[in-house]
């Protein structure tokens, strides 16, 4: 039998849990951020190639031209073979490596493409294009350190290039090198003030630093630049929640849901706002919608359990509602086992 009375300790734990329904999972990893100094590109000088005969150089160039023509004809595999032959004749042929990287990128062979671009930069350390493309393909395959290193070199070669600075900022963010990410994000914003992406990244960076007011301002600017984008609205709604502006969050998240009714995260955040506004019945419905859209949303299951338990308290410890709470908490724990406080509550109310 579930307990008919709730001790003060139980009640306190539930209230604390309701406070972390939203915030749990939002903390940043405690890993030591990557040292930005380790990301400065350090490429060795182009080694002196073995002496090439004039004939072999001419043959390499000829094969490179053939590869360009084959690529234009969409004969990419043949073009790669020609480039490999050209590179056998001239291992320092940076243009051949660069074209090979382009073709492989188009074929979505990103690791091979990255290796080709890296060779191009080794043999031509002044090639902005190859550093930028190296950063781009490494970012796709989530090789954040390698991508950041390449983007930094691209930024050094072209200090006015907006996408390179934004790319560097995003990679530093993934590496938790937040100060460097902020530097490049602000530079990207200065280079193109009409783009929303730097504002979004700045909002995320301010959130990491728990500067919710600056985060709100950044997200608002992003909305002004991009219009009513549900993903931006959800980010702004989250910042409102973290700053305690629950009514503003509720209004914004409701609008986001009207535009994107299949967004589990919007329902989850809305449920939390409604809990804080003591709109328990409405919170239950929002959390139900969240788990209906995404049955693996462990935070939504936990929030739904909290809402059921709080509703039970309002109804003289209704055992049916308590059972529903335990059921949702158990689902949440199955999805994410490392929740000790939740485990404690399940044991307490399952006796």
C-alpha positions, 0 to 999 in steps of 0.5 A, a space after each residue: 500500500 502507498 502511504 496515506 500520509 506524507 511526512 515533511 521530509 517526503 514533501 520537501 524532497 518532492 518540492 526539491 525534485 520539482 525544482 530540478 525537473 527542468 534544471 537537471 540535465 542542463 548543467 554543463 559537464 565538469 570536464 576541464 575545458 580544452 585549453 584554447 592555446 592547444 588549438 593554435 594551428 601549428 603546421 610544419 614547414 612544407 618539407 622539401 620534396 624529392 627532386 621532380 623531373 620536369 616531365 613528371 611535373 607536367 604529367 601530374 598537372 595534366 592528370 590534374 586537369 583531366 580530374 577537373 574535367 571528369 569532376 565536371 562530368 560528375 565522374 568523381 571516382 575516375 577523377 579521384 583515380 586521376 588525382 591519386 596518380 598525379 599525387 604519386 608523381 608529385 606528392 607536394 601538389 597542393 591543388 590536387 589535394 584540394 580538389 580531392 578534398 572537394 570531391 570527397 566532401 561532395 561524396 560525403 566521405 568526410 574523413 577522407 576529405 579532411 585528410 586530403 584538405 589537411 595535406 593541402 594545407 601542409 603544402 600550401 599554408 596560405 590556402 584559406 579555402 583549404 583551412 576553411 573546408 578542413 574546419 567544415 568537414 571536421 565539424 561535420 564529423 564532430 572532430 572539434 579540436 581539429 575543426 577549431 584548429 583549422 578554423 582559427 588558421 582560416 580566421 588568421 588568413 582572412 580576419 573578415 570572414 564571417 563563416 570561419 569565425 562562426 565555425 571557430 566559435 561553435 567548435 570552441 563551444 563544443 570543446 567547452 572553451 567558452 571564453 574563446 567561443 565568446 571571442 569568436 562569436 562576438 567577432 562573427 556578430 561584428 562582421 555580420 550584425 544581421 545574422 541570427 546565428 551568432 546571437 543564438 550562440 551568444 545566448 547559449 554562452 551566457 546561459 552556460 555562465 548563468 548570465 540569464 539576462 544577457 542570454 535573454 537579450 541575445 535570444 531576443 535579438 535572434 528572434 528579431 533577426 530571424 522571426 518567430 522561429 520555434 527553436 529560438 523561442 524555446 531557447 528564450 523560454 528556457 532562459 525565462 524559466 532559469 531567470 524565474 520569469 515563469 509567466 513570460 516563459 509560459 506565454 512564449 512556449 505556448 506560441 512555440 507549440 502552436 507553431 511546432 505542435 510536435 516539439 517535446 521540449 516545448 511541452 516539457 518546458 511549458 509543464 515546468 512553467 505551469 508547475 511553478 505557477 501552481 497550475 498543476 492540472 495544466 502541467 500534467 497535460 503538458 507533460 503528457 503531451 511531451 511524453 506522447 511526442 517523445 516517450 524517451 524524454 526522461 525529464 518529461 516523465 519525471 516532471 509528470 510524476 512530480 505533477 501527479 504527486 503534487 496533485 495527490 497532495 491537494 487531494 488528501 494523498 490520493 493513492 491512485 495519483 501517487 501510483 501514477 507518480 511512481 509509475 512515471 518516475 520508474 519510467 524516467 529511471 529506466 531511461 536515465 538510471 543515475 537519479 538517486 533522489 528519484 530512486 529514493 522517492 520511488 522506494 518511499 512511495 512503493 512501500 
